[in-house]
Amino acid sequence: MGPTLPVCQFDQPCDRPAEAEVEAVSRATGTVAGRTTSDSAGHYAMALAPGDYTVSARTSSAMRCSSVDVTVEAGRYATADIQCDTGIR
């Protein structure tokens, strides 16, 4: 996510991970297959059956987060990095 500060300084990062509610929706059925909350470092995990999903995040602030399409294969982990925009330019 980022930037989160209106003015960036050399020794301080301008962005940070977002705590968010994360949801996976099955692209085959359109139903919610899983929900979880990310931690303060922005990490999250959920157990999903093999299939195709759209993963999205919702924060408590006015940030806009993109959705990510993910395919989960049997016996494998999938990664979905969700980008959120604070609107600060």
Rosetta constraint file for C-alpha pairs under 8 A:
AtomPair CA 1 CA 15 HARMONIC 5.86 0.50
AtomPair CA 1 CA 16 HARMONIC 5.84 0.50
AtomPair CA 1 CA 17 HARMONIC 5.71 0.50
AtomPair CA 1 CA 18 HARMONIC 6.34 0.50
AtomPair CA 1 CA 83 HARMONIC 5.69 0.50
AtomPair CA 1 CA 84 HARMONIC 4.62 0.50
AtomPair CA 1 CA 85 HARMONIC 5.80 0.50
AtomPair CA 1 CA 86 HARMONIC 7.18 0.50
AtomPair CA 2 CA 14 HARMONIC 6.54 0.50
AtomPair CA 2 CA 15 HARMONIC 4.23 0.50
AtomPair CA 2 CA 16 HARMONIC 6.43 0.50
AtomPair CA 2 CA 84 HARMONIC 6.94 0.50
AtomPair CA 2 CA 85 HARMONIC 5.82 0.50
AtomPair CA 2 CA 86 HARMONIC 5.98 0.50
AtomPair CA 2 CA 88 HARMONIC 7.86 0.50
AtomPair CA 3 CA 14 HARMONIC 5.03 0.50
AtomPair CA 3 CA 15 HARMONIC 4.56 0.50
AtomPair CA 3 CA 16 HARMONIC 7.72 0.50
AtomPair CA 3 CA 85 HARMONIC 7.42 0.50
AtomPair CA 3 CA 86 HARMONIC 6.48 0.50
AtomPair CA 3 CA 87 HARMONIC 7.94 0.50
AtomPair CA 3 CA 88 HARMONIC 6.24 0.50
AtomPair CA 3 CA 89 HARMONIC 7.45 0.50
AtomPair CA 4 CA 14 HARMONIC 5.78 0.50
AtomPair CA 4 CA 15 HARMONIC 5.20 0.50
AtomPair CA 4 CA 16 HARMONIC 7.08 0.50
AtomPair CA 4 CA 86 HARMONIC 6.32 0.50
AtomPair CA 4 CA 88 HARMONIC 6.77 0.50
AtomPair CA 5 CA 14 HARMONIC 5.73 0.50
AtomPair CA 5 CA 15 HARMONIC 7.38 0.50
AtomPair CA 5 CA 88 HARMONIC 7.24 0.50
AtomPair CA 6 CA 88 HARMONIC 6.23 0.50
AtomPair CA 6 CA 89 HARMONIC 6.99 0.50
AtomPair CA 7 CA 14 HARMONIC 7.83 0.50
AtomPair CA 8 CA 12 HARMONIC 6.99 0.50
AtomPair CA 8 CA 13 HARMONIC 7.05 0.50
AtomPair CA 8 CA 14 HARMONIC 5.41 0.50
AtomPair CA 9 CA 13 HARMONIC 7.27 0.50
AtomPair CA 9 CA 14 HARMONIC 7.60 0.50
AtomPair CA 17 CA 40 HARMONIC 6.87 0.50
AtomPair CA 17 CA 41 HARMONIC 5.46 0.50
AtomPair CA 17 CA 42 HARMONIC 4.75 0.50
AtomPair CA 18 CA 38 HARMONIC 7.70 0.50
AtomPair CA 18 CA 40 HARMONIC 6.80 0.50
AtomPair CA 18 CA 41 HARMONIC 7.22 0.50
AtomPair CA 18 CA 42 HARMONIC 5.31 0.50
AtomPair CA 18 CA 59 HARMONIC 7.32 0.50
AtomPair CA 18 CA 84 HARMONIC 7.72 0.50
AtomPair CA 19 CA 37 HARMONIC 7.17 0.50
AtomPair CA 19 CA 38 HARMONIC 5.24 0.50
AtomPair CA 19 CA 39 HARMONIC 5.74 0.50
AtomPair CA 19 CA 40 HARMONIC 5.49 0.50
AtomPair CA 19 CA 41 HARMONIC 7.46 0.50
AtomPair CA 19 CA 42 HARMONIC 5.67 0.50
AtomPair CA 19 CA 59 HARMONIC 6.55 0.50
AtomPair CA 20 CA 37 HARMONIC 5.66 0.50
AtomPair CA 20 CA 38 HARMONIC 5.41 0.50
AtomPair CA 20 CA 39 HARMONIC 7.88 0.50
AtomPair CA 20 CA 42 HARMONIC 7.68 0.50
AtomPair CA 20 CA 57 HARMONIC 5.84 0.50
AtomPair CA 20 CA 58 HARMONIC 5.34 0.50
AtomPair CA 20 CA 59 HARMONIC 4.48 0.50
AtomPair CA 20 CA 60 HARMONIC 7.17 0.50
AtomPair CA 21 CA 35 HARMONIC 7.26 0.50
AtomPair CA 21 CA 36 HARMONIC 5.96 0.50
AtomPair CA 21 CA 37 HARMONIC 4.48 0.50
AtomPair CA 21 CA 38 HARMONIC 6.50 0.50
AtomPair CA 21 CA 57 HARMONIC 5.47 0.50
AtomPair CA 21 CA 58 HARMONIC 5.18 0.50
AtomPair CA 21 CA 59 HARMONIC 6.37 0.50
AtomPair CA 22 CA 35 HARMONIC 5.66 0.50
AtomPair CA 22 CA 36 HARMONIC 5.28 0.50
AtomPair CA 22 CA 37 HARMONIC 5.65 0.50
AtomPair CA 22 CA 38 HARMONIC 6.95 0.50
AtomPair CA 22 CA 44 HARMONIC 7.87 0.50
AtomPair CA 22 CA 55 HARMONIC 6.98 0.50
AtomPair CA 22 CA 56 HARMONIC 5.68 0.50
AtomPair CA 22 CA 57 HARMONIC 4.39 0.50
AtomPair CA 22 CA 58 HARMONIC 6.54 0.50
AtomPair CA 23 CA 32 HARMONIC 7.07 0.50
AtomPair CA 23 CA 33 HARMONIC 7.74 0.50
AtomPair CA 23 CA 34 HARMONIC 5.80 0.50
AtomPair CA 23 CA 35 HARMONIC 4.47 0.50
AtomPair CA 23 CA 36 HARMONIC 6.60 0.50
AtomPair CA 23 CA 55 HARMONIC 5.60 0.50
AtomPair CA 23 CA 56 HARMONIC 5.44 0.50
AtomPair CA 23 CA 57 HARMONIC 6.38 0.50
AtomPair CA 24 CA 32 HARMONIC 5.91 0.50
AtomPair CA 24 CA 33 HARMONIC 5.56 0.50
AtomPair CA 24 CA 34 HARMONIC 5.19 0.50
AtomPair CA 24 CA 35 HARMONIC 6.41 0.50
AtomPair CA 24 CA 53 HARMONIC 5.94 0.50
AtomPair CA 24 CA 54 HARMONIC 5.61 0.50
AtomPair CA 24 CA 55 HARMONIC 4.37 0.50
AtomPair CA 24 CA 56 HARMONIC 6.60 0.50
AtomPair CA 25 CA 30 HARMONIC 5.93 0.50
AtomPair CA 25 CA 31 HARMONIC 5.48 0.50
AtomPair CA 25 CA 32 HARMONIC 4.34 0.50
AtomPair CA 25 CA 33 HARMONIC 5.40 0.50
AtomPair CA 25 CA 34 HARMONIC 7.20 0.50
AtomPair CA 25 CA 53 HARMONIC 5.32 0.50
AtomPair CA 25 CA 54 HARMONIC 5.24 0.50
AtomPair CA 25 CA 55 HARMONIC 6.41 0.50
AtomPair CA 26 CA 30 HARMONIC 5.14 0.50
AtomPair CA 26 CA 31 HARMONIC 5.57 0.50
AtomPair CA 26 CA 32 HARMONIC 6.33 0.50
AtomPair CA 26 CA 33 HARMONIC 6.04 0.50
AtomPair CA 26 CA 51 HARMONIC 7.38 0.50
AtomPair CA 26 CA 52 HARMONIC 6.05 0.50
AtomPair CA 26 CA 53 HARMONIC 4.53 0.50
AtomPair CA 26 CA 54 HARMONIC 6.56 0.50
AtomPair CA 27 CA 31 HARMONIC 7.93 0.50
AtomPair CA 27 CA 52 HARMONIC 5.60 0.50
AtomPair CA 27 CA 53 HARMONIC 5.14 0.50
AtomPair CA 27 CA 54 HARMONIC 6.44 0.50
AtomPair CA 28 CA 52 HARMONIC 7.01 0.50
AtomPair CA 33 CA 48 HARMONIC 6.91 0.50
AtomPair CA 34 CA 46 HARMONIC 6.65 0.50
AtomPair CA 34 CA 47 HARMONIC 7.44 0.50
AtomPair CA 34 CA 48 HARMONIC 6.92 0.50
AtomPair CA 35 CA 46 HARMONIC 7.21 0.50
AtomPair CA 36 CA 44 HARMONIC 7.05 0.50
AtomPair CA 36 CA 45 HARMONIC 7.25 0.50
AtomPair CA 36 CA 46 HARMONIC 6.68 0.50
AtomPair CA 37 CA 44 HARMONIC 6.43 0.50
AtomPair CA 38 CA 42 HARMONIC 5.20 0.50
AtomPair CA 38 CA 43 HARMONIC 5.11 0.50
AtomPair CA 38 CA 44 HARMONIC 4.50 0.50
AtomPair CA 38 CA 45 HARMONIC 7.89 0.50
AtomPair CA 39 CA 43 HARMONIC 5.46 0.50
AtomPair CA 39 CA 44 HARMONIC 6.54 0.50
AtomPair CA 48 CA 72 HARMONIC 7.37 0.50
AtomPair CA 49 CA 72 HARMONIC 7.14 0.50
AtomPair CA 49 CA 74 HARMONIC 7.48 0.50
AtomPair CA 50 CA 71 HARMONIC 7.45 0.50
AtomPair CA 50 CA 72 HARMONIC 4.78 0.50
AtomPair CA 50 CA 73 HARMONIC 4.98 0.50
AtomPair CA 50 CA 74 HARMONIC 5.22 0.50
AtomPair CA 51 CA 71 HARMONIC 5.71 0.50
AtomPair CA 51 CA 72 HARMONIC 5.24 0.50
AtomPair CA 51 CA 73 HARMONIC 6.69 0.50
AtomPair CA 52 CA 69 HARMONIC 7.28 0.50
AtomPair CA 52 CA 70 HARMONIC 5.83 0.50
AtomPair CA 52 CA 71 HARMONIC 4.42 0.50
AtomPair CA 52 CA 72 HARMONIC 6.31 0.50
AtomPair CA 53 CA 69 HARMONIC 5.72 0.50
AtomPair CA 53 CA 70 HARMONIC 5.23 0.50
AtomPair CA 53 CA 71 HARMONIC 6.24 0.50
AtomPair CA 53 CA 72 HARMONIC 7.81 0.50
AtomPair CA 54 CA 67 HARMONIC 6.46 0.50
AtomPair CA 54 CA 68 HARMONIC 5.58 0.50
AtomPair CA 54 CA 69 HARMONIC 4.43 0.50
AtomPair CA 54 CA 70 HARMONIC 6.18 0.50
AtomPair CA 55 CA 67 HARMONIC 5.59 0.50
AtomPair CA 55 CA 68 HARMONIC 5.21 0.50
AtomPair CA 55 CA 69 HARMONIC 6.23 0.50
AtomPair CA 55 CA 70 HARMONIC 7.12 0.50
AtomPair CA 55 CA 80 HARMONIC 7.26 0.50
AtomPair CA 56 CA 65 HARMONIC 7.19 0.50
AtomPair CA 56 CA 66 HARMONIC 6.62 0.50
AtomPair CA 56 CA 67 HARMONIC 4.50 0.50
AtomPair CA 56 CA 68 HARMONIC 6.50 0.50
AtomPair CA 56 CA 82 HARMONIC 7.14 0.50
AtomPair CA 57 CA 65 HARMONIC 6.02 0.50
AtomPair CA 57 CA 66 HARMONIC 7.49 0.50
AtomPair CA 57 CA 67 HARMONIC 7.23 0.50
AtomPair CA 57 CA 82 HARMONIC 7.17 0.50
AtomPair CA 58 CA 64 HARMONIC 7.73 0.50
AtomPair CA 58 CA 65 HARMONIC 6.78 0.50
AtomPair CA 59 CA 63 HARMONIC 6.62 0.50
AtomPair CA 62 CA 86 HARMONIC 7.01 0.50
AtomPair CA 63 CA 84 HARMONIC 6.24 0.50
AtomPair CA 63 CA 85 HARMONIC 5.44 0.50
AtomPair CA 63 CA 86 HARMONIC 4.62 0.50
AtomPair CA 63 CA 87 HARMONIC 6.98 0.50
AtomPair CA 64 CA 84 HARMONIC 5.44 0.50
AtomPair CA 64 CA 85 HARMONIC 5.24 0.50
AtomPair CA 64 CA 86 HARMONIC 6.72 0.50
AtomPair CA 65 CA 82 HARMONIC 6.78 0.50
AtomPair CA 65 CA 83 HARMONIC 5.66 0.50
AtomPair CA 65 CA 84 HARMONIC 3.94 0.50
AtomPair CA 65 CA 85 HARMONIC 6.18 0.50
AtomPair CA 66 CA 82 HARMONIC 6.11 0.50
AtomPair CA 66 CA 83 HARMONIC 5.71 0.50
AtomPair CA 66 CA 84 HARMONIC 6.30 0.50
AtomPair CA 67 CA 82 HARMONIC 6.60 0.50
AtomPair CA 68 CA 80 HARMONIC 6.46 0.50
AtomPair CA 68 CA 81 HARMONIC 7.43 0.50
AtomPair CA 68 CA 82 HARMONIC 6.49 0.50
AtomPair CA 69 CA 80 HARMONIC 7.80 0.50
AtomPair CA 70 CA 78 HARMONIC 7.09 0.50
AtomPair CA 70 CA 79 HARMONIC 7.53 0.50
AtomPair CA 70 CA 80 HARMONIC 6.59 0.50
AtomPair CA 71 CA 78 HARMONIC 7.00 0.50
AtomPair CA 72 CA 76 HARMONIC 6.98 0.50
AtomPair CA 72 CA 77 HARMONIC 6.84 0.50
AtomPair CA 72 CA 78 HARMONIC 5.65 0.50
AtomPair CA 73 CA 77 HARMONIC 7.42 0.50
AtomPair CA 73 CA 78 HARMONIC 7.68 0.50
